[in-house]
Amino acid sequence: MSKQGVPSSDAVDQPVLVKAVSISKRFGEVLANDSVDLTIREGEIHALLGENGAGKSTLVKILYGALEQTSGDIVWRGNTVKIANPADARTLGVGMVFQHFSLFEALSVADNIALALPKDTDLKALPERIISVSKKYGLPLDPNAMVADLPVGVRQRIEIVRCLLQEPSLLIMDEPTSVLTPQEADELFKTLQRLASEGCAILYISHRLEEVQRICQRATIMRHGKVVNECDPRQETPASLARMMVGADVHAIKSTSEITTGNPLITLRDLNLPADNAFGIELKDINLEVFAGEVVGIAGIAANGQSELFDAISGERRVENVHAVNLLGVPVGKKKINPRRKLGAAFVPEERLGHGAVPGFRLSDNVMLTRFSTEPSLLLRGILKRGNAAEMEQRIKVNYDVRMTHDNPEARSLSGGNLQKFVVGRELDRKPRVMVINQPTWGVDAGAAALIRQALIDLARTGAAVLVISQDLDEIYEVSDRIAVISRGQLSPAEPANVMTRERIGMLMAGMGEKNTSKSDEGQAHAARA
Amino acid sequence: MRLELEKRSEHSALMTVLSPVVALGLTVVAGGILFAAMGYNPGEALYAFFIEPLTNQWSIEELLVKAGPLILIAVGLSVCFLSNNWNIGAEGQFTIGALAGSMIPILFHEYTGPMAMPLMVLMGALGGMVWASVPAFLKTRFGTNEILTSLMLVYVAQFLLDYLVRGPWRDPDGFNFPESRIFDDAHTLMTLGDGRLHLGFVFALVAVFVIWFMLSQTLKGFEIKVMGETPRAGRFAGFSHRGIVWFGFMVSGAFAGIAGMAEVSGSIGQLTPVISPGYGFTAIIVAFLGRLNPIGIVFAGLLLALSYIGGESAQVALGLSDKITRVFQGMLLFFVLACDTLILYRIRLIKSAPKAGGAHERA
């Protein structure tokens, strides 16, 4: 087996575990993987980097047997193998932890794990095995807990333990830290390093360059379906890695002009909102002011009330007290979303497909979706003016660099990053005076993320109030003038970004800033946090 | 070798049009096999079923008479179905529409003024709406499943009709037959052509145009489609879930009610214990076969009307049971729903043999 082109690294002397040789995968006219080569050695943590649509997921799915390559070979420990389905992959020793978990919420941890194991597994001994594996790798897990009661971090552990029980030689992890707190991520890194030291190779897919630099010995970088580079990420800077990924310098975001804040355009005063379902979060006494000209960032871990807060400000859920929500000086607590839009407010929800856009509608009809109430040119006495919507769609496409295979496609055909540029562009195109955006660059590649963040800052500097809700701390720091943290439905006071350290945010995220620390009325979603 | 469904990135415009045609073809093939299995010459039987009814003036007119209520009900249902509300009880709304529309001819038969007919149409619409309001209320207020409630109300409506024509509304001069009095000329819908075809078909065409315009050109139509496809995005656009449930049920109820009134007033001329060969249920097939598109529904309505006449024709020509109509309608719905998969997926033939053990795809 050849070892050409591999510079010195920790694992360089280890035998090659798996080699993908000239893998190509064609979807219709699109070549998602174009002669991709990948070499993973035993015991190394290998990063797979690339923008959205670079072909990472396709490659990984081929390795896991969920897709079949159009051409090329997979060589496993020196033998060419055929991986026809995920069961084959598992037999071979490949385990995968998906970004979106596949767990049954109504079943216990042990039941969920049992479902993925071979049929001849001894189920009686399973809880014991789960406990021993989870102890060994520092992944505390109660086999009898119901999945529905567990926070995301623990759910991820179930997925990992499920893979580990099959003693994999290669563990594939797709964006594992996107749902974790910094502390949880640290724990995960320890587990991964422990696994690697025992000889298990890890293929680590991530957008977070720092993480990759911190734990990976090798990185393969993909762009437009091809491998463009291989490197030792520890020898690189985040900027150089990002450059390899996007093929051009990602320009650093800068808030040029000094901030001149004006009147408060978003005011939340003692905002309370009960949970609307068993897993919802109750908002408690939220107070916040966002002034004209500034960006306020709200940090927090997933499912701590972000979407409830977004819904309360957008008017998708209305509150009892009219004065609890005030936009542009008007109390709007009981108003629906369109009257709030008419005041000059714009909203971009977290979920772009299915909330911000209708998947089966063309983009021009998706322009109609949020703008018919504010654009007189789109609606004449109840009749839609689709031609004008198509013109707006063209304008958004050009101004926000939305790439598409043909003109005015259905929303579902766009890649995540491009659709995000579209839903953000659709609102920015209005030149709103208030902008509320939840997860502006969720799963978006570095280039598009920079464009969106810059646009938000620019909007604020024209005198708008911008509220950014994000689970990505780097993003919060990049865009925010002031930062607040949401935790279990409570919001910490917003403080200037330069006095908010990462440690402080981490503490606030972990609930240290909450007024009510009695254990009795905590959301059940947190009861099991270890 | 195995077949695999591959998701398309966008829905296929070609397949949207082609899928009902493919479904029809498959129905004919399956029907041929069925006839052959029963010992009939499939060619002869299919001819009697599908072609013969189209060879004379009388049966073409009869075709339109039967297509009228199917199209009218199906157009109303398409609004309901597009908004993701499953009104399965059009048959009941049809029945109550017929009852309400018959109040003037039966209870106030001496009133024969020029407003009698318009009032009957209005009463028919209101009757259907009242019946449709029950599942709409239960759904918006208690989150009840409208499929069950609307379906169950069909049987309630049919028993109510049965009770009325055997009891209070029975014709005093009708020799105790379970029938109402025969409607006065002023209470009978204007006829067209040779006399069987009546204004009900025109109602259907007007409904087709109005709903086509609403769905394709207006904000209301946009709202219906958004709420049907993605309620969360609908709420983001400022549309009301409760409002759209009511709108869908009221439109479909009103149209089914008018169809019921027109059937009694135009075709039958009195109330009898059975006034419909299952129009309200068949209209569900019409709505889907017509792609929930008003123009498509016109063609689908004609085709399903043909299945009624074809069943009668096959009964006369070959002595087949008229249950064959139901079998054909069932097969057609089955194939339409199956072929709809092709709109968002394409079939791919995978040459390599899969290994043992079920593919556990989680990606």
Interface residues (C-beta under 8 A of the other chain):
Chain A: K61 Y64 A66 L67 E68 K82 A84 N85 P86 A87 D88 F98 S102 A116 S314 G315 E316 K336 I337 N338 R341 F347 P349 E351 G354 H355 G356 A357 V358 P359 G360 F361 D365 M368 L369 T370 F372 S373 L379 G382 I383 L384 P409 E410 R412 S413
Chain B: S9 E10 H11 Q217 T218 L219 K220 F222 K225 V226 E229 T230 R232 A233 R235 F236 A237 G238 I350 S352 P354 K355 G357 G358 A359 H360 E361 R362 A363
